[in-house]
Amino acid sequence: MKKGFTMVEMIIYIAALVLLVGTVISLLVWVVRASNQVHVRNELVAGIEHALSLMANEIREAESVYTPTSVSGTSQLSLQTSNNVPALETSTYVDFFLCETRLCIKREFQAPQALTSEKIQIQNLEFTQVQTGSAASVYITVEASYLDASQTVQATVSLRFYE
């Protein structure tokens, strides 16, 4: 009996090794893709939540919703506020709107500032005024996408201005 490998045994070992390496590589590729998808979704949600938080703070501190530009169901919201008032003024205005595909804020006498990163594309922005008794609220809908992820976020924020 001869000792050593036969050609058939070598082919079987190589085939088994190729299957094992192929399986490991496929698993690694799948894990990397899943990780990227989770990262993209997390970045999208974090960006929208940050912008929504900034809008909610401004709405809560506002004196009123400026209705000539804030018609129900529009993509622009104007607030009258007494925060960060220019010299010799008693109140000022803050606007939220879409500037191309980004969510922006514009304070009176200042240039617009983007609230979302350039990576996040805002597909839809809608503000709806809700009046319940004497309490004014704003219902916000933001639909955004980033790469292959999309997210719709809705929130209702009440004005808390007290005279």
C-alpha positions as CSV (number, residue, x, y, z in Angstrom):
1,M,0.0,0.0,0.0
2,K,1.4,3.4,-1.0
3,K,1.2,6.4,1.4
4,G,0.3,9.8,0.1
5,F,-2.6,11.7,-1.5
6,T,-4.3,10.5,-4.6
7,M,-5.6,13.0,-7.2
8,V,-9.2,12.3,-6.2
9,E,-8.4,13.1,-2.5
10,M,-6.7,16.3,-3.4
11,I,-9.7,17.5,-5.6
12,I,-12.1,16.7,-2.7
13,Y,-9.9,18.6,-0.2
14,I,-9.6,21.6,-2.6
15,A,-13.4,21.6,-3.3
16,A,-14.1,21.5,0.5
17,L,-11.7,24.3,1.1
18,V,-13.2,26.4,-1.7
19,L,-16.7,25.9,-0.3
20,L,-15.6,26.8,3.2
21,V,-13.8,30.0,2.0
22,G,-16.7,30.9,-0.3
23,T,-19.2,30.6,2.6
24,V,-17.1,32.7,4.9
25,I,-16.6,35.4,2.3
26,S,-20.4,35.4,1.5
27,L,-21.1,35.7,5.3
28,L,-18.7,38.6,5.7
29,V,-20.1,40.5,2.7
30,W,-23.7,40.0,4.1
31,V,-22.6,41.3,7.5
32,V,-20.9,44.4,6.0
33,R,-24.0,45.2,3.8
34,A,-26.3,44.8,6.8
35,S,-24.0,47.0,8.9
36,N,-24.1,49.7,6.2
37,Q,-27.9,49.6,5.9
38,V,-28.2,50.0,9.7
39,H,-25.7,52.9,9.6
40,V,-27.6,54.6,6.8
41,R,-30.9,54.2,8.6
42,N,-29.5,55.4,11.9
43,E,-27.9,58.5,10.3
44,L,-31.2,59.3,8.5
45,V,-33.3,59.0,11.7
46,A,-30.7,61.0,13.8
47,G,-30.7,63.8,11.2
48,I,-34.5,64.0,11.1
49,E,-34.9,63.8,14.8
50,H,-32.3,66.6,15.3
51,A,-34.1,68.9,12.9
52,L,-37.5,68.0,14.4
53,S,-36.1,68.7,17.9
54,L,-34.9,72.2,16.8
55,M,-38.3,72.9,15.2
56,A,-40.2,71.7,18.3
57,N,-38.2,74.0,20.6
58,E,-38.8,77.0,18.3
59,I,-42.5,76.2,18.1
60,R,-42.9,75.7,21.9
61,E,-41.3,79.1,22.5
62,A,-43.2,81.0,19.8
63,E,-45.8,83.6,20.6
64,S,-48.0,82.6,17.7
65,V,-48.0,81.1,14.2
66,Y,-47.8,83.8,11.6
67,T,-50.8,82.8,9.4
68,P,-50.3,84.8,6.2
69,T,-47.4,82.4,5.3
70,S,-48.5,79.4,7.4
71,V,-51.7,78.2,5.6
72,S,-52.8,74.8,6.6
73,G,-51.0,72.0,4.9
74,T,-48.1,74.0,3.5
75,S,-44.4,73.4,3.4
76,Q,-43.6,76.6,5.2
77,L,-44.1,77.6,8.8
78,S,-43.6,81.1,10.1
79,L,-43.6,81.8,13.8
80,Q,-43.7,85.1,15.7
81,T,-41.3,84.9,18.7
82,S,-39.8,87.1,21.3
83,N,-36.5,85.1,21.4
84,N,-33.4,86.6,19.8
85,V,-35.1,89.8,19.0
86,P,-33.2,92.4,17.0
87,A,-32.5,95.7,18.7
88,L,-35.4,98.1,18.9
89,E,-37.9,95.4,18.1
90,T,-40.4,93.7,20.3
91,S,-40.8,90.4,18.3
92,T,-39.2,88.7,15.4
93,Y,-40.1,85.9,12.9
94,V,-38.7,82.5,12.4
95,D,-39.4,80.5,9.2
96,F,-39.1,76.8,8.5
97,F,-39.2,75.7,4.9
98,L,-37.6,73.5,2.2
99,C,-34.6,75.0,0.4
100,E,-34.1,72.6,-2.5
101,T,-34.0,69.2,-0.7
102,R,-32.9,70.4,2.7
103,L,-34.9,71.6,5.7
104,C,-34.0,75.2,6.5
105,I,-34.6,77.8,9.2
106,K,-34.5,81.5,8.6
107,R,-34.6,84.1,11.3
108,E,-35.5,87.7,10.4
109,F,-32.5,89.7,9.1
110,Q,-30.4,86.5,8.8
111,A,-29.5,84.1,5.9
112,P,-31.2,80.7,5.9
113,Q,-29.5,77.9,7.7
114,A,-29.9,74.2,6.8
115,L,-31.1,72.0,9.6
116,T,-30.4,68.7,7.8
117,S,-27.1,67.5,6.2
118,E,-26.6,67.5,2.5
119,K,-26.8,63.7,2.6
120,I,-30.4,63.7,3.7
121,Q,-32.9,64.5,1.0
122,I,-36.3,65.9,2.2
123,Q,-39.0,64.5,0.0
124,N,-42.0,66.1,1.7
125,L,-42.4,68.7,4.4
126,E,-45.9,69.6,5.7
127,F,-47.1,71.9,8.5
128,T,-50.7,71.8,9.6
129,Q,-52.1,74.2,12.2
130,V,-54.3,72.5,14.8
131,Q,-56.4,74.7,17.1
132,T,-58.1,73.0,20.2
133,G,-59.8,75.6,22.3
134,S,-57.3,78.3,23.0
135,A,-54.3,76.1,22.6
136,A,-52.5,76.3,19.2
137,S,-50.5,73.3,17.9
138,V,-48.6,72.5,14.8
139,Y,-48.7,69.0,13.2
140,I,-45.4,68.3,11.3
141,T,-44.8,65.6,8.7
142,V,-41.3,65.1,7.3
143,E,-40.5,62.5,4.7
144,A,-36.8,62.0,4.0
145,S,-34.4,59.6,2.3
146,Y,-30.7,58.9,2.4
147,L,-29.3,56.4,-0.2
148,D,-31.7,53.5,-0.2
149,A,-33.4,54.3,3.2
150,S,-36.5,56.4,3.6
151,Q,-38.3,57.5,6.7
152,T,-41.5,59.4,7.5
153,V,-41.7,61.2,10.9
154,Q,-44.8,62.9,12.3
155,A,-45.0,65.1,15.4
156,T,-47.5,67.5,17.0
157,V,-46.0,70.4,19.0
158,S,-48.0,72.9,21.0
159,L,-47.1,76.5,21.5
160,R,-46.5,77.3,25.2
161,F,-46.5,81.1,25.1
162,Y,-48.1,82.6,28.1
163,E,-48.8,86.3,28.5
